Amino acid sequence: MRAWVRFVALVPASTPPEDTMHGTPRLVSDVMTRRVVALGRAATFKDIVKAMRQWNVSALPVVEEENRVVGVVSEADLLRKEEYRDSGQDRHSRLERLSDLVKAGAVTAGELMTAPAVTVAANATLGQAARTMARSGVKRLPVVSDDGALLGIVSRSDLLKVFLREDEDIAEEVRDEIVAHLFPGPPEPVRVAVHDGVVRLTGRIPDTSLVPVVTRLVRGVEGVVDVDCALAGPPRRPDLDPDLPGDDVVHGARGAGSIG
């Protein structure tokens, strides 16, 4: 492989301190690919196509000295050459898309790349990475250090790995990091059951106004697919509190899970 198509093997990234309420977050550094193919600015059009085919990827980062990421070349960037080969567009239409026309004539990574690159930090949560992908409309993100050096690549499929988390691991985090903090002394124990990533909460709590809070916190736990919150208030005592709606079960709203 030519010198301007680089194979980069990278070392583990550091992680931030533990968050005492939500447990240790699952970070981009936990799931990213650390063995990365990167391009130099001088990589030629054909070398880029060959590298994408060899490594079965749809985009490659472009790096400078010390592996600092300066851009990304994607299949969309390369296809502009074919798009304008027989476009049949008139002169006015071509002028309106002048930047695309320039890329259609590009022959190196430095000319083809989209810059600046959309990147993500190694210590970003998986949710932050997913939101960056959604806003930018990309499938892969270069993972960078504080000074912009390439540390790895994270893809959509990498972010979905969090949903492979074991049910008991999820249940333990919900019990220890959420239930124990919000309900240290409930009328009866809050029971946590997890099946296929769906968390079900049952039991009695002293204040049912906390149901939306616990539902949201549980939904934010990595690997949770959905939440079924069926917590009830304190037992009704008709002799002392005739108007207390304590026996009613308050269900938290169910919805899509979260990855950060």
N, C-alpha and C positions, 0 to 999 in steps of 0.2 A: 504494500500500500504506500502511495506516495507520501512525502513528508508533510504535505499540506492537508492530508486527511489523517487525523491523529486518533489513535486509540488511547483513551485515558482511563487508567485504573485508579480509583480514588479511595481515600481513607475515611473512616467513620466520622460523622459530624457530632459536635457536642449538643446537649439538650439543656433546656432551661430548668429552673427549679420546679419542684412539684407544686401543683395547685391544690391547696388543702380541701377545697370544697368539691371540685369536680374530679379529683384523682389525677394521676399523671396523664396528660393529653397524649394522644397518638399523633406523632409529628410526621412531616414530610420525610425527615431523615430516617424514619422507621421503615418506610415502604419504597423509597426511591431506588432506582437502578444506579449502581455506583460505577459500573463499567460502561463507559460512554465513548461513542465515536463523535469526534468534533472536526470541524473544518477550519482551515486557515483561510484568510481572505483570498489567497491565490488559487485555491482549489478550482479546477475547471468544471464546466458544465457536465461533461461526460463523467468525470471522476465523482461528482456529486450523485449523479444518477446511479452509477455503479455501487457507491457506498450505501445508498438507500436500499437498493435491491439486495445487496449482500447481507445487510443487517436488518432487513425487513422493517424499516421505519419510514414514516411519512414526513419527517422534518429532522434537521440536524442543526445544532448550535454552531455559530462561527465564533472563534476565539482569537485573541491576540496574545501578547506576552503574558506569562504567568497564568495562562488559561482564563483570562478575563473575557466574559461573554460580551460580544458587541452586536450580535444579531442572530437571526435564525433564517435558514433557507428551508422552505417547505415545498411540497409537490405543487402547490398552487403557484408559487413563484416560478417554478420551472415550466409549468404548463402555459404560461403566457407566451412563450416562444411559439408553441404550436397554435395557440389561439389566434395570433396575429399573422400566421403564415399566409392564410387565404381568407382573411376576415371580410374583405369586400367593403370595408367601411370607407365613407367619403372622408375628405380632408378635415372637415369640421368635426366629425365624430372622433377622428384620431387625435386632434388637438385637445379635445375635452378629456381624453384619457392619456395625456402625454406621459404621466409617470408609469402607466402600464406599458406604454409603447417603448419607453426607455428600458424597462426590465425585459421586454421581449427581445431586445438586442444585446442583453448582458451575457457575458460568457464566464465570469468568475463569481465565486461566492460573495466577494466584497460588493459586486455590482448587483447580484441577485437578491441578497438578503433583505429581510424586513428588519429595520432598526429604528429605535432601540428595541432590543428583545424584551418580550414579556417574560419575566422570571418570577421565581418564588424563593423565599429564604428556607434554609434547611430546618429552621426551628419554627416554621409556620405550622399551624394545625392543618389537618386534612380538610376541614371545612373551609379554611381560608384559601387553600389551593383550589378546591372545587369551585368556589365563588370566582376566583381569578380566571379559571378556565371558562366558566360560563359567560362572564362579562366579555372576555376577549375572543370567544369563539374558537379556542384552540383545543387540541387533544392531548398535547404534551407540553410540559414546562421545564426549561432548564432550572436546576436548583443551584443557587449561588451562595457564596459566603458574604460577609459584610462588605468586603472589598470587591465583590463582583466576580470572584473566581468560580469556575465551574466545579461543582461538587457531585452532580449527578443529574438524572432525568426522572421526572415523575409523570406518569400517564394516567388516563382515566381508569384503566384496569388496576393500576397500583392503588388508587384511592378506594376502589371497591373491596380491597383485601380486608378492610376493617370489618366487613360484614361476615367474615369467616370466624370471628371471635366466638369462643365457646360460651354457651348460655350461662353456665355456672360462674364464669369469669365476670360476665356482665352483672349477674345477680349479686355477686360479692361486692362489686364496686357500688351498686345502687344501695345496698344495705349499709356499707361502711362509710361512704362518702356523702350520701344524701339523706337517707332515712335517719341515720344516727344523729345527724346534725340538726335536722328540722324537727324531729319528734323524739327527743331524748327520754321522755316519760309519758308515752301515750296510755290511754285507758286500757288498751290491750295491744299486744305486739302487732306491728305492721308487717304483713307477710309479703314477700317478694318472690314471684315465680316467673321464670323466663322460659319460653318455648319458641325455638326458631327465631330468636331475636326479639320477640314480642314480650314486653314486660307487663305483668299484671300485679297490681297493688291492691291488697285487701286488708281490712282491719278497721279500728276506730282511732280517730285523732281528736285532740281537744278543740281544734279550730279548723273548720272546713273551708275557711277562706284561703287556706294554704294549698288546697287541691290544685289550682292552676299553677302555682309555683312549683310544686313537686313534679307535676306532669311535664312542665317545661324543662326542668333540670334533668329528669330521667331521659327525656327525648334527646337531650344533648350528650348523653353518654355514648362513647364510641361503640359502634356495632348494634345499637338499638334500631330495630326496624319500625316498631310502633309501641304505643303505651296504652294500656287499658287500666285506668285508675278508678277503682271501685271502693274508695275509702268512705267510711261513715263517721258521723260525729259521735259525741258521748252518748251513752244509753239514756233514753228518756226517763225522767223521774216525775211522773204525773202529780205526786203528792207535793213536791217542792217546786217544780218548774213546769206547770201545765202548758205553757206556750212554747217550750223549747223544742225545736224541730230536730232533736238530736239523732233519732233513729234513721233519718233519711240518708240514703247512700248518695254521695255526690260524685258523679262521673266526670273525670277530666276528658277534654276533647281529644279524640283519637286523630292521628294524622301521620304523615310521612316521617320516617326516621331522620336522623341527622348524622353527619360525620364531622361534626366539630362546631 
